[in-house]
Amino acid sequence: MTQEYLIGELSVRLEELQAATTREEVRAVTRLRQQVEAGSPAGLASAARRALALADLLCWESLSLGDVPAFARQAKVSADLRQFGVCARLLREGY
């Protein structure tokens, strides 16, 4: 896979996370997405870890608020983000 492809794919997954986020944290997702798009390929692994941590936080917040539909959307995006990260070798299998 080319580095540009990886940047684009990670950006798409962050866009999906943005769409599944209805609270203030959308700004954090937007900033991370902008960093991925403007950054170097060397920073992709770090960005993927931050994206997954952010998705995890969003899922827990949705659960704590009892917002099951938001949790379901965020969990789906989170799972896709993790799978992409592992397949692209940006994340370790056990992460």
C-alpha positions in Angstrom: 0.0 0.0 0.0 1.3 3.5 -0.8 1.6 6.0 2.0 -0.9 8.3 0.3 -3.4 5.5 0.3 -2.9 4.9 4.0 -3.3 8.6 4.7 -6.5 8.7 2.7 -7.9 5.5 4.3 -7.2 6.8 7.9 -8.8 10.1 7.0 -11.9 8.3 5.7 -12.2 6.4 9.0 -11.8 9.6 11.0 -14.5 11.2 8.8 -16.8 8.3 9.8 -15.9 8.9 13.4 -16.7 12.6 13.0 -20.1 11.7 11.6 -20.8 9.4 14.6 -19.9 12.0 17.1 -22.5 14.4 18.2 -20.8 16.1 21.2 -18.0 18.5 21.7 -15.4 15.8 21.0 -16.0 16.3 17.3 -13.4 19.1 17.4 -10.8 16.6 18.6 -11.6 14.2 15.8 -11.6 17.1 13.3 -8.1 18.2 14.5 -6.7 14.7 14.3 -8.1 14.3 10.8 -6.5 17.5 9.7 -3.2 16.4 11.2 -3.4 13.1 9.3 -4.1 14.8 6.0 -1.4 17.4 6.4 1.2 15.3 8.2 3.8 12.9 7.1 3.4 9.1 6.6 5.8 8.6 9.5 3.1 9.9 11.9 0.4 7.5 10.8 0.9 4.9 13.5 0.8 7.5 16.2 -2.4 9.0 14.6 -4.0 5.6 14.4 -3.4 5.0 18.1 -4.8 8.4 19.0 -7.8 7.8 16.8 -8.5 4.5 18.4 -8.1 6.0 21.9 -10.5 8.8 21.0 -13.0 6.3 19.5 -12.8 4.3 22.8 -13.4 7.5 24.8 -16.4 8.4 22.7 -17.9 4.9 23.1 -17.6 5.1 26.9 -19.1 8.5 27.0 -22.1 7.4 24.9 -22.6 4.4 27.2 -22.4 6.6 30.3 -25.1 8.8 28.8 -27.2 5.9 27.9 -27.0 6.8 24.2 -27.2 3.3 22.7 -27.6 4.4 19.1 -24.5 6.7 19.3 -22.6 3.9 21.0 -23.5 1.4 18.2 -22.4 3.8 15.5 -19.1 4.6 17.3 -18.4 1.0 18.1 -18.8 0.1 14.5 -16.4 2.8 13.4 -14.0 1.9 16.1 -13.9 -1.7 15.1 -13.3 -0.7 11.4 -10.6 1.7 12.5 -8.8 -1.0 14.5 -9.0 -3.6 11.7 -7.6 -1.1 9.2 -4.8 -0.1 11.6 -3.8 -3.8 12.1 -4.1 -4.7 8.4 -2.0 -1.6 7.5 0.5 -2.5 10.2 -0.1 0.8 11.9 -1.3 -1.0 15.1 -0.3 -4.3 16.7 -2.7 -7.2 16.7 -3.3 -7.0 20.4 -3.9 -3.3 20.6 
